[in-house]
């Protein structure tokens, strides 16, 4: 996922065309969706206490990325700091913070 985010940032910095940006974003959305789905299955299986909050955050993050795909597709001019950075940082912060707690919980259940 970090590689996908780095690719997106590099493309934005290089002023890539709309189609290339959209392809990179769609790839990030698809990867994120799979990542979230895997987590949600584990949270349900092991009765994770913060499942509802975590699940809600997943939905918001995914929708934010999907909205970004729609904006790029419609030709809207996006800016690096206010659009791409916010969305990708948001996802990475979720993984480094919320998912870290989930990881510790799953480890306590013998899941590695
Ligand atoms: Fe998560």
Backbone and ligand atoms as CSV (ligand in chain L), in Angstrom:
chain,resi,resn,atom,element,x,y,z
A,1,UNK,N,N,0.829,-1.198,0.000
A,1,UNK,CA,C,0.000,0.000,0.000
A,1,UNK,C,C,0.871,1.259,0.000
A,2,UNK,N,N,1.971,1.193,0.754
A,2,UNK,CA,C,2.876,2.346,0.785
A,2,UNK,C,C,3.472,2.576,-0.602
A,3,UNK,N,N,3.780,1.488,-1.295
A,3,UNK,CA,C,4.310,1.620,-2.652
A,3,UNK,C,C,3.271,2.287,-3.562
A,4,UNK,N,N,2.003,1.908,-3.393
A,4,UNK,CA,C,0.944,2.511,-4.218
A,4,UNK,C,C,0.808,4.004,-3.921
A,5,UNK,N,N,0.868,4.346,-2.645
A,5,UNK,CA,C,0.773,5.764,-2.262
A,5,UNK,C,C,1.976,6.528,-2.806
A,6,UNK,N,N,3.164,5.929,-2.704
A,6,UNK,CA,C,4.361,6.588,-3.236
A,6,UNK,C,C,4.247,6.800,-4.743
A,7,UNK,N,N,3.719,5.797,-5.439
A,7,UNK,CA,C,3.525,5.933,-6.891
A,7,UNK,C,C,2.573,7.081,-7.212
A,8,UNK,N,N,1.519,7.182,-6.417
A,8,UNK,CA,C,0.548,8.251,-6.634
A,8,UNK,C,C,1.186,9.619,-6.402
A,9,UNK,N,N,1.923,9.727,-5.317
A,9,UNK,CA,C,2.590,11.006,-5.020
A,9,UNK,C,C,3.568,11.383,-6.128
A,10,UNK,N,N,4.314,10.396,-6.604
A,10,UNK,CA,C,5.281,10.669,-7.668
A,10,UNK,C,C,4.558,11.134,-8.931
A,11,UNK,N,N,3.423,10.501,-9.226
A,11,UNK,CA,C,2.649,10.873,-10.421
A,11,UNK,C,C,2.100,12.289,-10.302
A,12,UNK,N,N,1.630,12.633,-9.102
A,12,UNK,CA,C,1.104,13.996,-8.899
A,12,UNK,C,C,2.225,15.012,-9.063
A,13,UNK,N,N,3.363,14.712,-8.468
A,13,UNK,CA,C,4.505,15.642,-8.563
A,13,UNK,C,C,4.971,15.808,-10.009
A,14,UNK,N,N,4.851,14.723,-10.779
A,14,UNK,CA,C,5.283,14.767,-12.178
A,14,UNK,C,C,4.185,15.307,-13.089
A,15,UNK,N,N,3.090,15.771,-12.491
A,15,UNK,CA,C,1.952,16.309,-13.261
A,15,UNK,C,C,1.442,15.284,-14.280
A,16,UNK,N,N,1.268,14.056,-13.826
A,16,UNK,CA,C,0.773,12.986,-14.706
A,16,UNK,C,C,-0.609,13.349,-15.243
A,17,UNK,N,N,-0.956,12.724,-16.365
A,17,UNK,CA,C,-2.265,13.050,-16.945
A,17,UNK,C,C,-3.395,12.410,-16.142
A,18,UNK,N,N,-4.591,12.850,-16.449
A,18,UNK,CA,C,-5.795,12.442,-15.711
A,18,UNK,C,C,-5.972,10.926,-15.687
A,19,UNK,N,N,-5.771,10.279,-16.829
A,19,UNK,CA,C,-5.993,8.830,-16.903
A,19,UNK,C,C,-4.996,8.061,-16.040
A,20,UNK,N,N,-3.734,8.512,-16.041
A,20,UNK,CA,C,-2.725,7.832,-15.221
A,20,UNK,C,C,-3.033,8.010,-13.738
A,21,UNK,N,N,-3.438,9.215,-13.358
A,21,UNK,CA,C,-3.794,9.455,-11.952
A,21,UNK,C,C,-4.986,8.602,-11.549
A,22,UNK,N,N,-5.952,8.548,-12.435
A,22,UNK,CA,C,-7.141,7.744,-12.124
A,22,UNK,C,C,-6.767,6.271,-11.963
A,23,UNK,N,N,-5.928,5.745,-12.865
A,23,UNK,CA,C,-5.512,4.333,-12.771
A,23,UNK,C,C,-4.816,4.061,-11.436
A,24,UNK,N,N,-3.944,4.975,-11.022
A,24,UNK,CA,C,-3.232,4.790,-9.751
A,24,UNK,C,C,-4.198,4.838,-8.570
A,25,UNK,N,N,-5.150,5.744,-8.645
A,25,UNK,CA,C,-6.135,5.844,-7.563
A,25,UNK,C,C,-7.022,4.608,-7.499
A,26,UNK,N,N,-7.443,4.118,-8.659
A,26,UNK,CA,C,-8.292,2.920,-8.690
A,26,UNK,C,C,-7.525,1.730,-8.102
A,27,UNK,N,N,-6.250,1.640,-8.439
A,27,UNK,CA,C,-5.420,0.558,-7.885
A,27,UNK,C,C,-5.351,0.677,-6.358
A,28,UNK,N,N,-5.202,1.900,-5.876
A,28,UNK,CA,C,-5.154,2.128,-4.426
A,28,UNK,C,C,-6.495,1.791,-3.777
A,29,UNK,N,N,-7.591,2.160,-4.421
A,29,UNK,CA,C,-8.926,1.841,-3.890
A,29,UNK,C,C,-9.106,0.330,-3.806
A,30,UNK,N,N,-8.728,-0.384,-4.869
A,30,UNK,CA,C,-8.922,-1.839,-4.891
A,30,UNK,C,C,-8.083,-2.523,-3.810
A,31,UNK,N,N,-6.841,-2.071,-3.674
A,31,UNK,CA,C,-5.980,-2.664,-2.646
A,31,UNK,C,C,-6.534,-2.371,-1.257
A,32,UNK,N,N,-6.947,-1.125,-1.051
A,32,UNK,CA,C,-7.482,-0.716,0.251
A,32,UNK,C,C,-8.739,-1.505,0.582
A,33,UNK,N,N,-9.588,-1.691,-0.414
A,33,UNK,CA,C,-10.836,-2.447,-0.200
A,33,UNK,C,C,-10.520,-3.880,0.262
A,34,UNK,N,N,-9.555,-4.524,-0.397
A,34,UNK,CA,C,-9.177,-5.891,-0.018
A,34,UNK,C,C,-8.583,-5.917,1.384
A,35,UNK,N,N,-7.727,-4.944,1.661
A,35,UNK,CA,C,-7.092,-4.853,2.980
A,35,UNK,C,C,-8.161,-4.709,4.069
A,36,UNK,N,N,-9.095,-3.808,3.865
A,36,UNK,CA,C,-10.156,-3.579,4.843
A,36,UNK,C,C,-11.039,-4.815,4.999
A,37,UNK,N,N,-11.343,-5.467,3.895
A,37,UNK,CA,C,-12.201,-6.646,3.936
A,37,UNK,C,C,-11.545,-7.757,4.763
A,38,UNK,N,N,-10.260,-7.956,4.565
A,38,UNK,CA,C,-9.530,-8.974,5.334
A,38,UNK,C,C,-9.588,-8.650,6.819
A,39,UNK,N,N,-9.345,-7.388,7.143
A,39,UNK,CA,C,-9.398,-6.965,8.550
A,39,UNK,C,C,-10.784,-7.187,9.143
A,40,UNK,N,N,-11.812,-6.814,8.404
A,40,UNK,CA,C,-13.178,-6.914,8.926
A,40,UNK,C,C,-13.572,-8.365,9.197
A,41,UNK,N,N,-13.113,-9.268,8.341
A,41,UNK,CA,C,-13.394,-10.693,8.581
A,41,UNK,C,C,-12.736,-11.144,9.876
A,42,UNK,N,N,-11.497,-10.719,10.091
A,42,UNK,CA,C,-10.788,-11.096,11.327
A,42,UNK,C,C,-11.443,-10.458,12.552
A,43,UNK,N,N,-11.861,-9.191,12.413
A,43,UNK,CA,C,-12.513,-8.515,13.549
A,43,UNK,C,C,-13.795,-9.240,13.949
A,44,UNK,N,N,-14.561,-9.676,12.951
A,44,UNK,CA,C,-15.806,-10.401,13.242
A,44,UNK,C,C,-15.504,-11.759,13.857
A,45,UNK,N,N,-14.559,-12.459,13.270
A,45,UNK,CA,C,-14.220,-13.808,13.744
A,45,UNK,C,C,-13.750,-13.802,15.198
A,46,UNK,N,N,-13.023,-12.741,15.580
A,46,UNK,CA,C,-12.452,-12.713,16.935
A,46,UNK,C,C,-13.155,-11.715,17.855
A,47,UNK,N,N,-14.357,-11.270,17.448
A,47,UNK,CA,C,-15.166,-10.361,18.280
A,47,UNK,C,C,-14.379,-9.149,18.762
A,48,UNK,N,N,-13.780,-8.456,17.832
A,48,UNK,CA,C,-12.992,-7.264,18.172
A,48,UNK,C,C,-13.920,-6.217,18.802
A,49,UNK,N,N,-13.581,-5.722,20.001
A,49,UNK,CA,C,-14.497,-4.801,20.703
A,49,UNK,C,C,-14.761,-3.487,19.961
A,50,UNK,N,N,-13.811,-3.006,19.177
A,50,UNK,CA,C,-13.999,-1.739,18.449
A,50,UNK,C,C,-14.407,-1.948,16.999
A,51,UNK,N,N,-15.017,-3.091,16.736
A,51,UNK,CA,C,-15.377,-3.429,15.354
A,51,UNK,C,C,-16.232,-2.331,14.704
A,52,UNK,N,N,-17.271,-1.880,15.372
A,52,UNK,CA,C,-18.195,-0.911,14.771
A,52,UNK,C,C,-17.484,0.387,14.404
A,53,UNK,N,N,-16.667,0.896,15.311
A,53,UNK,CA,C,-15.950,2.144,15.050
A,53,UNK,C,C,-14.937,1.958,13.927
A,54,UNK,N,N,-14.226,0.854,13.993
A,54,UNK,CA,C,-13.198,0.581,12.988
A,54,UNK,C,C,-13.838,0.405,11.605
A,55,UNK,N,N,-14.946,-0.334,11.575
A,55,UNK,CA,C,-15.646,-0.568,10.325
A,55,UNK,C,C,-16.139,0.755,9.727
A,56,UNK,N,N,-16.674,1.612,10.592
A,56,UNK,CA,C,-17.170,2.919,10.127
A,56,UNK,C,C,-16.022,3.731,9.524
A,57,UNK,N,N,-14.874,3.681,10.167
A,57,UNK,CA,C,-13.731,4.430,9.641
A,57,UNK,C,C,-13.287,3.880,8.281
A,58,UNK,N,N,-13.342,2.562,8.147
A,58,UNK,CA,C,-13.024,1.966,6.848
A,58,UNK,C,C,-13.936,2.518,5.757
A,59,UNK,N,N,-15.243,2.556,6.062
A,59,UNK,CA,C,-16.216,3.026,5.062
A,59,UNK,C,C,-15.913,4.478,4.664
A,60,UNK,N,N,-15.613,5.322,5.665
A,60,UNK,CA,C,-15.329,6.732,5.393
A,60,UNK,C,C,-14.067,6.899,4.556
A,61,UNK,N,N,-13.030,6.145,4.918
A,61,UNK,CA,C,-11.763,6.240,4.190
A,61,UNK,C,C,-11.930,5.796,2.743
A,62,UNK,N,N,-12.640,4.687,2.570
A,62,UNK,CA,C,-12.842,4.166,1.225
A,62,UNK,C,C,-13.668,5.146,0.390
A,63,UNK,N,N,-14.708,5.703,1.005
A,63,UNK,CA,C,-15.538,6.655,0.276
A,63,UNK,C,C,-14.742,7.891,-0.114
A,64,UNK,N,N,-13.838,8.319,0.764
A,64,UNK,CA,C,-12.997,9.484,0.466
A,64,UNK,C,C,-12.143,9.218,-0.771
A,65,UNK,N,N,-11.566,8.004,-0.823
A,65,UNK,CA,C,-10.737,7.651,-1.987
A,65,UNK,C,C,-11.590,7.528,-3.250
A,66,UNK,N,N,-12.787,6.935,-3.111
A,66,UNK,CA,C,-13.682,6.790,-4.270
A,66,UNK,C,C,-14.099,8.171,-4.780
A,67,UNK,N,N,-14.377,9.088,-3.862
A,67,UNK,CA,C,-14.727,10.457,-4.264
A,67,UNK,C,C,-13.567,11.112,-5.019
A,68,UNK,N,N,-12.345,10.782,-4.603
A,68,UNK,CA,C,-11.178,11.333,-5.287
A,68,UNK,C,C,-11.080,10.783,-6.716
A,69,UNK,N,N,-11.380,9.490,-6.875
A,69,UNK,CA,C,-11.391,8.889,-8.217
A,69,UNK,C,C,-12.433,9.603,-9.081
A,70,UNK,N,N,-13.626,9.820,-8.502
A,70,UNK,CA,C,-14.699,10.488,-9.249
A,70,UNK,C,C,-14.288,11.907,-9.631
A,71,UNK,N,N,-13.624,12.598,-8.711
A,71,UNK,CA,C,-13.201,13.980,-8.988
A,71,UNK,C,C,-12.187,14.012,-10.121
A,72,UNK,N,N,-11.210,13.094,-10.072
A,72,UNK,CA,C,-10.195,13.044,-11.140
A,72,UNK,C,C,-10.858,12.674,-12.465
A,73,UNK,N,N,-11.770,11.709,-12.415
A,73,UNK,CA,C,-12.448,11.262,-13.634
A,73,UNK,C,C,-13.246,12.384,-14.288
A,74,UNK,N,N,-13.810,13.228,-13.461
A,74,UNK,CA,C,-14.641,14.306,-14.009
A,74,UNK,C,C,-13.802,15.505,-14.450
A,75,UNK,N,N,-12.482,15.387,-14.305
A,75,UNK,CA,C,-11.605,16.445,-14.794
A,75,UNK,C,C,-11.361,17.566,-13.805
A,76,UNK,N,N,-11.831,17.373,-12.582
A,76,UNK,CA,C,-11.623,18.405,-11.571
A,76,UNK,C,C,-10.135,18.538,-11.272
A,77,UNK,N,N,-9.677,19.769,-11.193
A,77,UNK,CA,C,-8.271,20.007,-10.867
A,77,UNK,C,C,-8.082,19.850,-9.366
A,78,UNK,N,N,-7.226,18.934,-8.999
A,78,UNK,CA,C,-6.971,18.698,-7.584
A,78,UNK,C,C,-5.585,19.240,-7.240
A,79,UNK,N,N,-5.423,19.595,-5.985
A,79,UNK,CA,C,-4.111,20.080,-5.565
A,79,UNK,C,C,-3.453,19.038,-4.682
A,80,UNK,N,N,-2.165,19.016,-4.716
A,80,UNK,CA,C,-1.422,17.977,-4.028
A,80,UNK,C,C,-1.732,17.955,-2.533
A,81,UNK,N,N,-1.593,19.093,-1.857
A,81,UNK,CA,C,-1.730,19.114,-0.394
A,81,UNK,C,C,-3.167,18.924,0.066
A,82,UNK,N,N,-4.104,19.532,-0.601
A,82,UNK,CA,C,-5.470,19.490,-0.089
A,82,UNK,C,C,-6.255,18.264,-0.533
A,83,UNK,N,N,-5.771,17.527,-1.511
A,83,UNK,CA,C,-6.530,16.378,-1.989
A,83,UNK,C,C,-5.758,15.068,-1.837
A,84,UNK,N,N,-4.723,14.878,-2.631
A,84,UNK,CA,C,-4.009,13.601,-2.617
A,84,UNK,C,C,-3.340,13.340,-1.272
A,85,UNK,N,N,-2.669,14.343,-0.750
A,85,UNK,CA,C,-1.952,14.142,0.505
A,85,UNK,C,C,-2.909,13.805,1.638
A,86,UNK,N,N,-4.005,14.543,1.709
A,86,UNK,CA,C,-4.964,14.316,2.793
A,86,UNK,C,C,-5.512,12.896,2.725
A,87,UNK,N,N,-5.903,12.472,1.541
A,87,UNK,CA,C,-6.518,11.154,1.413
A,87,UNK,C,C,-5.526,10.039,1.698
A,88,UNK,N,N,-4.341,10.131,1.120
A,88,UNK,CA,C,-3.390,9.039,1.308
A,88,UNK,C,C,-2.819,9.056,2.718
A,89,UNK,N,N,-2.588,10.222,3.268
A,89,UNK,CA,C,-2.098,10.285,4.649
A,89,UNK,C,C,-3.134,9.713,5.601
A,90,UNK,N,N,-4.397,9.991,5.311
A,90,UNK,CA,C,-5.484,9.508,6.148
A,90,UNK,C,C,-5.464,7.970,6.216
A,91,UNK,N,N,-5.292,7.360,5.054
A,91,UNK,CA,C,-5.242,5.903,5.002
A,91,UNK,C,C,-4.024,5.388,5.761
A,92,UNK,N,N,-2.881,6.010,5.537
A,92,UNK,CA,C,-1.658,5.546,6.201
A,92,UNK,C,C,-1.727,5.754,7.714
A,93,UNK,N,N,-2.344,6.839,8.136
A,93,UNK,CA,C,-2.496,7.078,9.580
A,93,UNK,C,C,-3.413,6.010,10.180
A,94,UNK,N,N,-4.474,5.679,9.465
A,94,UNK,CA,C,-5.375,4.625,9.948
A,94,UNK,C,C,-4.596,3.321,10.156
A,95,UNK,N,N,-3.785,2.972,9.163
A,95,UNK,CA,C,-3.031,1.719,9.241
A,95,UNK,C,C,-2.011,1.760,10.374
A,96,UNK,N,N,-1.335,2.879,10.511
A,96,UNK,CA,C,-0.271,2.942,11.518
A,96,UNK,C,C,-0.818,3.100,12.939
A,97,UNK,N,N,-2.057,3.567,13.086
A,97,UNK,CA,C,-2.604,3.761,14.427
A,97,UNK,C,C,-3.734,2.773,14.749
A,98,UNK,N,N,-4.854,2.877,14.064
A,98,UNK,CA,C,-6.000,2.005,14.363
A,98,UNK,C,C,-5.670,0.533,14.110
A,99,UNK,N,N,-5.004,0.273,12.999
A,99,UNK,CA,C,-4.700,-1.123,12.682
A,99,UNK,C,C,-3.644,-1.690,13.615
A,100,UNK,N,N,-2.842,-0.830,14.186
A,100,UNK,CA,C,-1.839,-1.285,15.140
A,100,UNK,C,C,-2.539,-1.866,16.376
A,101,UNK,N,N,-3.595,-1.187,16.819
A,101,UNK,CA,C,-4.375,-1.681,17.964
A,101,UNK,C,C,-5.033,-3.007,17.622
A,102,UNK,N,N,-5.588,-3.081,16.426
A,102,UNK,CA,C,-6.208,-4.327,15.985
A,102,UNK,C,C,-5.167,-5.441,15.937
A,103,UNK,N,N,-3.991,-5.135,15.425
A,103,UNK,CA,C,-2.921,-6.130,15.344
A,103,UNK,C,C,-2.564,-6.669,16.722
A,104,UNK,N,N,-2.458,-5.774,17.693
A,104,UNK,CA,C,-2.120,-6.202,19.056
A,104,UNK,C,C,-3.228,-7.100,19.611
A,105,UNK,N,N,-4.480,-6.732,19.343
A,105,UNK,CA,C,-5.617,-7.542,19.790
A,105,UNK,C,C,-5.559,-8.946,19.181
A,106,UNK,N,N,-5.355,-8.985,17.866
A,106,UNK,CA,C,-5.316,-10.291,17.180
A,106,UNK,C,C,-4.141,-11.125,17.680
A,107,UNK,N,N,-3.012,-10.472,17.913
A,107,UNK,CA,C,-1.851,-11.198,18.451
A,107,UNK,C,C,-2.206,-11.833,19.789
A,108,UNK,N,N,-2.980,-11.101,20.612
A,108,UNK,CA,C,-3.362,-11.626,21.930
A,108,UNK,C,C,-4.271,-12.850,21.802
A,109,UNK,N,N,-4.886,-13.003,20.610
A,109,UNK,CA,C,-5.744,-14.166,20.338
A,109,UNK,C,C,-4.979,-15.265,19.598
A,110,UNK,N,N,-3.673,-15.048,19.429
A,110,UNK,CA,C,-2.852,-16.065,18.755
A,110,UNK,C,C,-2.836,-15.937,17.244
A,111,UNK,N,N,-3.305,-14.787,16.733
A,111,UNK,CA,C,-3.323,-14.575,15.283
A,111,UNK,C,C,-2.138,-13.685,14.931
A,112,UNK,N,N,-1.312,-14.173,14.006
A,112,UNK,CA,C,-0.129,-13.398,13.576
A,112,UNK,C,C,-0.115,-13.237,12.071
L,1,LIG,FE,FE,-8.338,-0.905,9.575
